[in-house]
Amino acid sequence: MSKLGLVLGAAGAAGAVAVQALGGLAVGLRDLVADAIKVSSRFQDLATGLSSTVEAVQKLSYYSSQTGVGIESLSSAANKLSRELVSAPSKFRALGLSVDELRQMSPDQLLAAVSEKLRQLPDGAAKSAAGFALLGREFKSVAPALLDDLTAMRARAIELGQGLSEKTAKGLDDLGDAAQDLGKAWEASKLELVGKPVQRRRRSGRRSQYGNRDRGTREDHQRERRRHQVVSSTSSSLPEAEAWSALSVA
């Protein structure tokens, strides 16, 4: 136990409660950092897929939390719109949007701009037709967001300060990578710690096995030599029967 734990433990029940509280705080901080790393890594991956920034992805995340549309679906829709800007710019012009301006926008801005124009159309078939013209079947999954006021949501997200900066996100991502490397190194160390004693025991067992076998072979040779010695020493002076009797005694 640490010195702090010993001091708190000496304080009796109150000290025990304090030790438990500190342990809970440590676990809470660990889980908080782990969650932050997980979210940051997810945002980084989405930002890479969108060729955009973590800040833009955070705004998409806010859209998702307010509309119930998954952030992956919103990211996919933003990617689709970016491709359509290149392959079919007339679709955007038909809505009164400037293609040049749209191409300069981040994914969250692009979705908000399209949303604003769709919401100005008459309810019903006109909105659905325009949405399907831009996104095809994907429009159905993101319609609850695109037909909501994303412009107001984006302003609210900025006001709230969706505050994971690029630098912080990169730092958390690097921390997550370092933690994974450390975990792999620790697993390798555990395997090595367990494996070496097992290998030593196996080698020791083989040496013992071979040693017993060699010892038995040496004893067989020694008995054979004694038999020959008895035969040689007795055959010249004893009858053959007596010589074999001496041999069996040996």
C-alpha positions as a Markdown table, in Angstrom:
| # | Residue | x | y | z |
|---|---|---|---|---|
| 1 | Met | 0.0 | 0.0 | 0.0 |
| 2 | Ser | 1.2 | 3.5 | -0.7 |
| 3 | Lys | 2.2 | 5.9 | 2.0 |
| 4 | Leu | -1.0 | 7.9 | 1.4 |
| 5 | Gly | -3.0 | 4.7 | 1.8 |
| 6 | Leu | -1.3 | 3.9 | 5.1 |
| 7 | Val | -1.9 | 7.3 | 6.5 |
| 8 | Leu | -5.6 | 7.2 | 5.5 |
| 9 | Gly | -5.9 | 3.7 | 6.8 |
| 10 | Ala | -4.6 | 4.8 | 10.2 |
| 11 | Ala | -7.5 | 7.2 | 10.4 |
| 12 | Gly | -9.9 | 4.3 | 10.8 |
| 13 | Ala | -13.3 | 4.1 | 9.0 |
| 14 | Ala | -13.0 | 7.6 | 7.6 |
| 15 | Gly | -9.7 | 6.7 | 6.2 |
| 16 | Ala | -11.1 | 3.5 | 4.6 |
| 17 | Val | -13.8 | 5.5 | 3.0 |
| 18 | Ala | -11.3 | 8.0 | 1.7 |
| 19 | Val | -9.1 | 5.2 | 0.2 |
| 20 | Gln | -12.2 | 3.8 | -1.6 |
| 21 | Ala | -13.1 | 7.2 | -2.8 |
| 22 | Leu | -9.6 | 7.8 | -4.3 |
| 23 | Gly | -9.7 | 4.4 | -5.9 |
| 24 | Gly | -13.1 | 5.2 | -7.5 |
| 25 | Leu | -11.7 | 8.5 | -8.6 |
| 26 | Ala | -8.7 | 6.8 | -10.3 |
| 27 | Val | -11.0 | 4.3 | -12.0 |
| 28 | Gly | -13.3 | 7.1 | -13.1 |
| 29 | Leu | -10.4 | 9.1 | -14.6 |
| 30 | Arg | -9.2 | 6.1 | -16.4 |
| 31 | Asp | -12.6 | 5.4 | -17.9 |
| 32 | Leu | -13.0 | 9.1 | -18.8 |
| 33 | Val | -9.6 | 9.1 | -20.6 |
| 34 | Ala | -10.5 | 5.8 | -22.4 |
| 35 | Asp | -13.8 | 7.2 | -23.5 |
| 36 | Ala | -12.2 | 10.4 | -24.7 |
| 37 | Ile | -9.6 | 8.4 | -26.7 |
| 38 | Lys | -12.4 | 6.3 | -28.3 |
| 39 | Val | -14.5 | 9.3 | -29.3 |
| 40 | Ser | -11.4 | 11.2 | -30.6 |
| 41 | Ser | -10.3 | 8.2 | -32.6 |
| 42 | Arg | -13.7 | 7.9 | -34.2 |
| 43 | Phe | -13.9 | 11.6 | -35.0 |
| 44 | Gln | -10.4 | 11.4 | -36.6 |
| 45 | Asp | -11.4 | 8.5 | -38.7 |
| 46 | Leu | -14.5 | 10.2 | -39.9 |
| 47 | Ala | -12.6 | 13.5 | -40.6 |
| 48 | Thr | -10.1 | 11.5 | -42.7 |
| 49 | Gly | -12.9 | 9.9 | -44.7 |
| 50 | Leu | -14.4 | 13.3 | -45.3 |
| 51 | Ser | -11.1 | 15.0 | -46.0 |
| 52 | Ser | -12.2 | 17.5 | -43.4 |
| 53 | Thr | -11.5 | 18.5 | -39.8 |
| 54 | Val | -12.4 | 17.2 | -36.4 |
| 55 | Glu | -14.3 | 20.4 | -35.7 |
| 56 | Ala | -16.6 | 19.8 | -38.7 |
| 57 | Val | -17.2 | 16.2 | -37.6 |
| 58 | Gln | -18.1 | 17.5 | -34.1 |
| 59 | Lys | -20.9 | 19.6 | -35.7 |
| 60 | Leu | -22.1 | 16.5 | -37.6 |
| 61 | Ser | -22.2 | 14.7 | -34.2 |
| 62 | Tyr | -24.3 | 17.5 | -32.8 |
| 63 | Tyr | -26.7 | 17.2 | -35.8 |
| 64 | Ser | -26.9 | 13.5 | -35.0 |
| 65 | Ser | -27.7 | 14.1 | -31.3 |
| 66 | Gln | -30.5 | 16.5 | -32.2 |
| 67 | Thr | -32.1 | 14.6 | -35.1 |
| 68 | Gly | -31.5 | 10.9 | -34.3 |
| 69 | Val | -29.7 | 10.4 | -37.6 |
| 70 | Gly | -26.4 | 8.5 | -37.2 |
| 71 | Ile | -23.2 | 10.4 | -37.7 |
| 72 | Glu | -22.0 | 7.8 | -40.2 |
| 73 | Ser | -25.1 | 8.4 | -42.3 |
| 74 | Leu | -24.6 | 12.1 | -42.2 |
| 75 | Ser | -20.9 | 11.7 | -43.1 |
| 76 | Ser | -21.9 | 9.4 | -46.0 |
| 77 | Ala | -24.5 | 12.0 | -47.2 |
| 78 | Ala | -21.9 | 14.8 | -47.0 |
| 79 | Asn | -19.5 | 12.7 | -49.1 |
| 80 | Lys | -22.2 | 11.9 | -51.6 |
| 81 | Leu | -23.0 | 15.7 | -52.0 |
| 82 | Ser | -19.3 | 16.5 | -52.5 |
| 83 | Arg | -19.1 | 13.9 | -55.3 |
| 84 | Glu | -22.3 | 15.3 | -56.9 |
| 85 | Leu | -20.9 | 18.8 | -56.9 |
| 86 | Val | -18.3 | 17.5 | -59.3 |
| 87 | Ser | -20.4 | 15.1 | -61.4 |
| 88 | Ala | -23.8 | 16.8 | -61.4 |
| 89 | Pro | -23.5 | 20.5 | -60.4 |
| 90 | Ser | -26.7 | 21.4 | -62.2 |
| 91 | Lys | -28.7 | 19.6 | -59.4 |
| 92 | Phe | -27.5 | 22.2 | -56.9 |
| 93 | Arg | -28.0 | 25.1 | -59.3 |
| 94 | Ala | -31.6 | 24.0 | -59.7 |
| 95 | Leu | -32.1 | 24.6 | -56.0 |
| 96 | Gly | -30.6 | 28.1 | -56.3 |
| 97 | Leu | -27.3 | 27.1 | -54.7 |
| 98 | Ser | -23.8 | 28.4 | -55.8 |
| 99 | Val | -21.7 | 25.5 | -56.8 |
| 100 | Asp | -18.5 | 27.5 | -56.3 |
| 101 | Glu | -19.5 | 28.5 | -52.8 |
| 102 | Leu | -20.6 | 24.9 | -51.9 |
| 103 | Arg | -17.2 | 23.6 | -53.0 |
| 104 | Gln | -15.5 | 25.8 | -50.4 |
| 105 | Met | -17.7 | 24.6 | -47.5 |
| 106 | Ser | -16.9 | 22.1 | -44.8 |
| 107 | Pro | -19.2 | 19.0 | -44.6 |
| 108 | Asp | -21.3 | 20.5 | -41.8 |
| 109 | Gln | -21.7 | 23.7 | -43.8 |
| 110 | Leu | -22.6 | 21.8 | -47.0 |
| 111 | Leu | -25.4 | 19.8 | -45.3 |
| 112 | Ala | -26.7 | 23.0 | -43.6 |
| 113 | Ala | -26.8 | 24.9 | -46.9 |
| 114 | Val | -28.6 | 22.1 | -48.7 |
| 115 | Ser | -31.0 | 21.7 | -45.8 |
| 116 | Glu | -31.9 | 25.3 | -45.9 |
| 117 | Lys | -32.9 | 25.1 | -49.6 |
| 118 | Leu | -34.9 | 21.9 | -49.1 |
| 119 | Arg | -36.8 | 23.4 | -46.2 |
| 120 | Gln | -37.9 | 26.3 | -48.5 |
| 121 | Leu | -39.6 | 23.9 | -50.9 |
| 122 | Pro | -43.3 | 23.0 | -50.5 |
| 123 | Asp | -43.9 | 20.1 | -48.2 |
| 124 | Gly | -44.5 | 16.7 | -49.7 |
| 125 | Ala | -43.4 | 15.5 | -53.2 |
| 126 | Ala | -41.3 | 18.6 | -54.0 |
| 127 | Lys | -38.9 | 18.1 | -51.1 |
| 128 | Ser | -38.7 | 14.4 | -51.5 |
| 129 | Ala | -38.0 | 14.7 | -55.3 |
| 130 | Ala | -35.2 | 17.3 | -54.7 |
| 131 | Gly | -33.7 | 15.2 | -51.9 |
| 132 | Phe | -33.7 | 12.0 | -53.9 |
| 133 | Ala | -32.3 | 13.9 | -56.9 |
| 134 | Leu | -29.2 | 14.9 | -54.8 |
| 135 | Leu | -28.7 | 11.7 | -52.7 |
| 136 | Gly | -30.7 | 8.9 | -54.2 |
| 137 | Arg | -31.8 | 6.3 | -51.8 |
| 138 | Glu | -29.5 | 7.8 | -49.1 |
| 139 | Phe | -32.0 | 10.7 | -48.7 |
| 140 | Lys | -34.4 | 8.5 | -46.9 |
| 141 | Ser | -32.0 | 7.7 | -44.0 |
| 142 | Val | -30.9 | 11.4 | -43.6 |
| 143 | Ala | -34.2 | 13.2 | -44.4 |
| 144 | Pro | -35.0 | 13.8 | -40.7 |
| 145 | Ala | -31.8 | 15.8 | -40.5 |
| 146 | Leu | -31.9 | 17.6 | -43.9 |
| 147 | Leu | -35.5 | 18.6 | -43.4 |
| 148 | Asp | -34.7 | 20.1 | -40.0 |
| 149 | Asp | -33.1 | 23.4 | -39.3 |
| 150 | Leu | -29.4 | 22.4 | -39.5 |
| 151 | Thr | -28.4 | 26.1 | -39.9 |
| 152 | Ala | -29.7 | 26.8 | -36.4 |
| 153 | Met | -28.2 | 23.6 | -35.0 |
| 154 | Arg | -24.8 | 24.6 | -36.5 |
| 155 | Ala | -25.0 | 28.0 | -34.8 |
| 156 | Arg | -25.9 | 26.3 | -31.5 |
| 157 | Ala | -23.0 | 23.9 | -31.8 |
| 158 | Ile | -20.7 | 26.8 | -32.3 |
| 159 | Glu | -22.2 | 28.6 | -29.3 |
| 160 | Leu | -21.8 | 25.5 | -27.1 |
| 161 | Gly | -18.2 | 25.3 | -28.3 |
| 162 | Gln | -17.8 | 21.7 | -29.5 |
| 163 | Gly | -14.4 | 21.9 | -28.2 |
| 164 | Leu | -12.2 | 19.1 | -29.4 |
| 165 | Ser | -9.4 | 20.9 | -31.3 |
| 166 | Glu | -7.3 | 19.2 | -34.0 |
| 167 | Lys | -4.3 | 19.3 | -31.7 |
| 168 | Thr | -6.2 | 17.7 | -28.8 |
| 169 | Ala | -7.7 | 15.1 | -31.0 |
| 170 | Lys | -4.2 | 14.2 | -32.4 |
| 171 | Gly | -2.8 | 14.0 | -28.9 |
| 172 | Leu | -5.6 | 11.7 | -27.7 |
| 173 | Asp | -5.2 | 9.5 | -30.9 |
| 174 | Asp | -1.4 | 9.3 | -30.2 |
| 175 | Leu | -2.2 | 8.4 | -26.6 |
| 176 | Gly | -4.5 | 5.6 | -27.7 |
| 177 | Asp | -1.9 | 4.2 | -30.0 |
| 178 | Ala | 0.7 | 4.3 | -27.3 |
| 179 | Ala | -1.7 | 2.5 | -24.9 |
| 180 | Gln | -2.3 | -0.2 | -27.5 |
| 181 | Asp | 1.5 | -0.6 | -28.0 |
| 182 | Leu | 2.0 | -0.9 | -24.3 |
| 183 | Gly | -0.8 | -3.4 | -24.0 |
| 184 | Lys | 0.8 | -5.6 | -26.8 |
| 185 | Ala | 4.2 | -5.3 | -25.1 |
| 186 | Trp | 2.8 | -6.4 | -21.8 |
| 187 | Glu | 1.0 | -9.4 | -23.3 |
| 188 | Ala | 4.3 | -10.4 | -25.0 |
| 189 | Ser | 6.1 | -10.1 | -21.7 |
| 190 | Lys | 3.5 | -12.2 | -19.9 |
| 191 | Leu | 3.9 | -14.9 | -22.5 |
| 192 | Glu | 7.7 | -14.8 | -22.2 |
| 193 | Leu | 7.5 | -15.0 | -18.4 |
| 194 | Val | 5.3 | -18.0 | -18.5 |
| 195 | Gly | 7.0 | -19.7 | -21.5 |
| 196 | Lys | 10.6 | -19.7 | -20.2 |
| 197 | Pro | 10.0 | -21.8 | -17.0 |
| 198 | Val | 8.0 | -24.3 | -19.1 |
| 199 | Gln | 10.8 | -24.6 | -21.6 |
| 200 | Arg | 13.3 | -25.1 | -18.8 |
| 201 | Arg | 11.2 | -27.8 | -17.3 |
| 202 | Arg | 10.9 | -29.6 | -20.6 |
| 203 | Arg | 14.6 | -29.4 | -21.2 |
| 204 | Ser | 15.3 | -30.7 | -17.7 |
| 205 | Gly | 12.8 | -33.6 | -18.2 |
| 206 | Arg | 14.6 | -34.5 | -21.5 |
| 207 | Arg | 18.0 | -34.4 | -19.8 |
| 208 | Ser | 16.7 | -36.6 | -17.0 |
| 209 | Gln | 15.2 | -39.0 | -19.5 |
| 210 | Tyr | 18.4 | -39.3 | -21.6 |
| 211 | Gly | 20.5 | -39.4 | -18.4 |
| 212 | Asn | 18.5 | -42.4 | -17.1 |
| 213 | Arg | 18.7 | -44.1 | -20.5 |
| 214 | Asp | 22.5 | -43.5 | -20.7 |
| 215 | Arg | 23.0 | -44.7 | -17.2 |
| 216 | Gly | 21.1 | -47.9 | -17.9 |
| 217 | Thr | 23.2 | -48.5 | -21.0 |
| 218 | Arg | 26.5 | -48.0 | -19.0 |
| 219 | Glu | 25.3 | -50.5 | -16.4 |
| 220 | Asp | 24.5 | -53.1 | -19.1 |
| 221 | His | 28.0 | -52.7 | -20.5 |
| 222 | Gln | 29.6 | -53.0 | -17.1 |
| 223 | Arg | 27.7 | -56.3 | -16.4 |
| 224 | Glu | 28.7 | -57.7 | -19.8 |
| 225 | Arg | 32.4 | -56.9 | -19.2 |
| 226 | Arg | 32.2 | -58.6 | -15.8 |
| 227 | Arg | 30.8 | -61.7 | -17.4 |
| 228 | His | 33.6 | -61.8 | -19.9 |
| 229 | Gln | 36.2 | -61.3 | -17.2 |
| 230 | Val | 34.7 | -64.2 | -15.2 |
| 231 | Val | 34.6 | -66.4 | -18.2 |
| 232 | Ser | 38.2 | -65.6 | -19.1 |
| 233 | Ser | 39.5 | -66.1 | -15.6 |
| 234 | Thr | 37.7 | -69.3 | -14.9 |
| 235 | Ser | 37.5 | -71.1 | -18.2 |
| 236 | Ser | 41.2 | -72.0 | -18.1 |
| 237 | Ser | 41.1 | -73.7 | -14.6 |
| 238 | Leu | 37.5 | -74.8 | -14.2 |
| 239 | Pro | 35.3 | -77.3 | -16.0 |
| 240 | Glu | 32.8 | -75.7 | -18.4 |
| 241 | Ala | 29.9 | -76.3 | -16.1 |
| 242 | Glu | 31.6 | -74.7 | -13.2 |
| 243 | Ala | 32.6 | -71.7 | -15.4 |
| 244 | Trp | 29.0 | -71.1 | -16.3 |
| 245 | Ser | 28.0 | -71.4 | -12.7 |
| 246 | Ala | 30.5 | -68.7 | -11.8 |
| 247 | Leu | 29.2 | -66.6 | -14.6 |
| 248 | Ser | 25.7 | -66.8 | -13.4 |
| 249 | Val | 26.8 | -65.8 | -9.9 |
| 250 | Ala | 28.6 | -62.7 | -11.4 |
